Amino acid sequence: MDLFGIPAAQWLPLAFAVLMGVSILAYVILDGYDLGVGLLMAGATRAERDVMVASIGPFWDANETWLVLGIGILLVAFPVAHGMILGALYLPVALMLLGLTLRGVAFEFRVKAQTQWQAWWDRAFIAGSALAAVTQGYMLGAYIMGFQAGWAAQGFALLTGLCLAAGYAFIGATWLILKTEGELQARAVRFARTTLWLSALGMVAVSVATPLVSPRIFDKWFAFPSILLLAPIPLVTGLVFVALWVFLRRMPRADHSLDATPFLAANMLFMLAFAGLAYSFYPYVVPERLTIWQAASAPESLFVIFVGACVVLPVIVGYSAFAYWVFRGKAGALRYD
């Protein structure tokens, strides 16, 4: 089970940590935009809501697969860390699942229910999206703070929850720019301009708090020569924010030739933020308590799971890519037949 002379006990935990990180990033980007669309439905008309739901309808179930994969890897590959993390986050995890369940039910009933109840199911879809988004951000904030108790840590976690919801609304708005046209697309551009700077606020808050929580993380970022080698991450992030602001001021375009640009740039921002967090916390899976190798299952178990992952992961990527290819282009009329 050695790989190029590296013992399995060394490379397998690292491989699963990378796979778990990729799964979480994929979930944040993909389910993030459809959660964001759900949030933005609060300011839309009934007809616009139908188009917004149509834009995410073929994808949102598949997007949540990445959350199942990420949590599943945490459970089977890092069981000790799974117990510590979910034990500390039991309530927000339960609320997140409640929000995702409410979204799923509301998605089906918003049209099939009697006319007088359809608006209530729309509100349930919006509420479920908001609950899932805020609780995910709260969990991120609590993780960054090392699951500390106290009002300061709780306040930061709540702020992170609100800012991540704004980030989801932003990437959701860029998705609507890509998938819609006409007045709804123009409104999506306005949504994107508003939520862009709220997303920037959240990223700045996380970037400032993370090195202050841990002297180890502070040294990783600001010790020489690391500060020079890592400088491109915040610099590029800032440039992307500025470029997006300038670009969005010139949207929408009549020819729709660059409608995908804001969404791709939003993806880039999320990837840069994730790269910064991953670098900060490596090699810990539970901040300052448990490293990847300390939390990992036995190498024999990991190898069996690794073989299964090599089969399952291409299937997930394949059917997701196929769905996005089939339903490419602008969203059409909403149909349930």
N, C-alpha and C positions, 0 to 999 in steps of 0.2 A: 504493500500500500504506500510505499515511499514514492515520492515524486521528485525526480532529478536529484536523488540523494537526500531530500528533505523528509524527515519522519512524518508519518501521517498525523501524529499528535500535534504537529506544528502547522501543516498546511491545511488540513481539513477544517479546523475551527476558523481560520482566516478566510477560507473559501466560503463558508456558510455566513460569516459576518458580511462579506461583500455581497453575497446573494440576498441576504436580508436587507441590507442597505439599499440595493437596487430595487427591491420589491417595494420598500417604503417610499422611495423617491418616485417610482412609477405610480404608486397609489396617490401620493400627494398631488402630482401633476394631473393625472387622468381623472381621478374622482374629485380632485380639487376644482376642476373647471365645471363639472356638473353640479357640485355643491354650490359653487358660485352662481351658476345659472338659477338654481333654486332660490338663493338669496335675492337675486335681482328681480325675480318675479313679483316681489312685494311692490315694486313701482311700475308694474305693467298692466295693460288692459287685458281683458279675457282673451281677445283674439291674439294679442302678442304673447300671452302665456302659452297658448296652443302651439305657436311657432317655436317658442323657447323649449317646450317639452319635446317637440318633434326633433329639435337639433341634438338633444342628448339621448332620445329614446333608444336608438340602436346600440348605444355604447355603455350606458351607466351600469348595467348588470356586470358586464365584463370588466369594467374599471374596478369594481369592488373585489374582483378576484385577487388583485395584488395585495389587498389588505389581509385576506385570508392566508395567502402565501407567506407574507411577512410575519404574521402572528404565529402561523404554523411552524415556521423555521425557528422562531424564538422558543416555542414550546419544546420541539423535539431535539434541537441542536444545543440550546442553552437553557435547560430546564430550571437550573438554580436561579438564573437571571429572570426567567419568566415569572417565577414565584415572587421574587423581590419586587419587580416592576409592577406587575398586575396587583400585587398585594398593596402597594403604595397608591395605586391609581384605581382602586376598585370602583369607587363611586363615579368618577368621570368616564370610565370604560362602560359602566352600565348605562349611563346617560347617553353616551355616543351610540351604543347599540339600540337604545330606545329611539333616538333620532333617525338612525338608518332604517329601522323597522317602520317608523311612521312615514318616512319618505316612500318606502316600497309599497305600503298599503295605499297611500294617497295617490301615488302614480297610477295605480290601477283603477281607483274609484273616482278620480276627478272627472271623468267623462261618463262612466257607467252608472254613477249615482243619479238619482232624480235631480231635475234642474235646480230645485231650491237648495240642494245640498252641495252642488258642485263647487260653489265659491268657498265653502267650508273645507272641502278637501284640498283646494288650492292653498288655503291658509295652513292646513296641516302639512302640506309639502314644503312650504316656506319655513314653517316652524321646525320641522324635522331637519331641514338643511342647516338652519341656524344653530340648532342644538348640536348636531354632529360637528360642524365647523368650529364652534367655540370650545367644545370639550376637547377636540383634537389639539387645538392651540394651547389650551390649559395644560394638557398632558405634556406637551413640548416644553412649556415654561417650567413645570414642576420637575421635569427631567433635567433641564439645564441647571436648575437650582439644587440639584442633588437630592430632591425630595425632602428639602428642609421644611420644618414647621415654622410658624410665625407669620405675622401679618405682612411683612415685607415680601417674603417668598410667595405667599398666597396672592398678594397684590400683583406681583410680577407675572405669575402664572395667568391670572385673569387678563392682564394687559396683553400678554402674548396670545391668549385665546381670541380677544377682540381683533388684534392685528392680523392673526392668521385668517380669521373670517374675512377681513378686508382684502387680504391677499387672494383668497379663493374668489371673492367677488371680482377682483381685478382680472384674474385669469379667466373667469367665467365671461366677463365682458369682452375680452379678446377673442374667446371662442365664438361669441355671438357676432362679432365683427367678421369672423371667418365664415360663419354658416348662414348669416341672414343678409338681407338687403333692404333698401328703402328706409322708411322712418325708424323701424326697429334697429337697423344697423346704425343709424345716426344717434339713436338713444344709447346704444351700446358704446359708441365712441365717448359720449359724455360720461357714462358710467365708468369707463376705463380711466378717463382723465381724473375723475374724483377719487377713485380708489387707488390710483398709482401712488400718490404721496402718502396715503394711509399705509400702504404696503411698505413703502420706504421707511416710515416711522417704525414699524414693527421690526424690520430687518436691522435698523440701527440699534434699537433697544436690545435685541438679542445679541448683536455683535459687541455691544459695550458690556453687557452683563456677563457673558460667557467667560471672558478672561478674568473678570473681577471676582468670580465665584471661586476660582481655583488658581493658586500660585503656579501650579504645573502648567495649566493652559496659558496663563499669562506669559510664562517663559517660552512656551512653544511658539507664540506669536511675536513676541517683542525682543527676544534675545537675538544678538547678532550671530550669524548672518541671516537667521530665519526671517527677520523683519524685511529684509531686502528681497528674499526669494518669494515671500508670500504677499508682498505688496501688490502684485497684479490682481489678486482676487478682489480686494475692496475697490481698487481703481477701475477695473473692468465693470464691476457691479455698478459703481457710480456713473460710468459712461453709458451703460445700457439704460439706466433710469433717465438720464438726460436725453438720450437719443429717442427713447420712447415718448417722452413728453413733447419733443419737437415733432416727431412723426405723427402723434395723435392729433396735433393741432392742424394737420393737413389731411385729416381723414374726415369723412369717407371719400373714396375716389370713385368716380363714375364708372371707370373700366374694371374695377374690382381686381386689378392686377396684383396688388400688394396686400390683399386682405389677410393673408396668412402671416404677414410680418409681425404684427403685435403679439400674436399667440406664440410664435416661435421665440420672440424676445422674452416673453413672460416665462417660457420654459427655461430659457437660459438663466434668468434670475433665480428661479427655484433651484436649478442645478448648482449654481455658484454658492447659494446659501447652504445647500446640503453639503457641498464639498468643504466649506468652512467648518460646519458642525462636525462632520466626520473626522476631519483633521484634529479638531480641538479635543474630542473625546477619545480617540484612538490611543491606547489599545483597550480602553474600558468599555464594557457593555452596560454596566451599572456604574454611573459616575463616581470615580475615586474609591470604589469598593471592590469591584469584581472585573478582572480582565477577561478578554475573549477566551483565553486558554483555561483560566480557572473555572469559567462557567460552562465549558463545553462538555458534551456527553463523551462517552468512551469512543476512541477512534474506530473500533469495530462497528459500533452503532452508527456513527457518522458516515462511514463508508457505504453502508447499506442505504442510508437516506440520500447520500450523494448520487448513487446510481439511479434512485427513483427521481431525484430532482433533474437529472440529465434527460430523463424521458418526459417529465411533466412540463418543465419550463419551455421547451420548444413548442409544445402544443398550445400553451397559453399565449406565447408570442405569436404563433401562427394564426390562431383563430381571431386574436385581437387585430392583427394586421389585416386579415381578410375582411373583418367587419368594417374597419376604417376605409378600406379600398372600395368595398361595395357601396357604402353610403357616403362617398366623397361628394364634394360639391355643396351647393346651398341646400338648406333644409326645405323639404316640401310640405305640403299640407298634412296636418295631423290626421291619421286614420287608425282605427282600431279593428278593422275587419280583416 
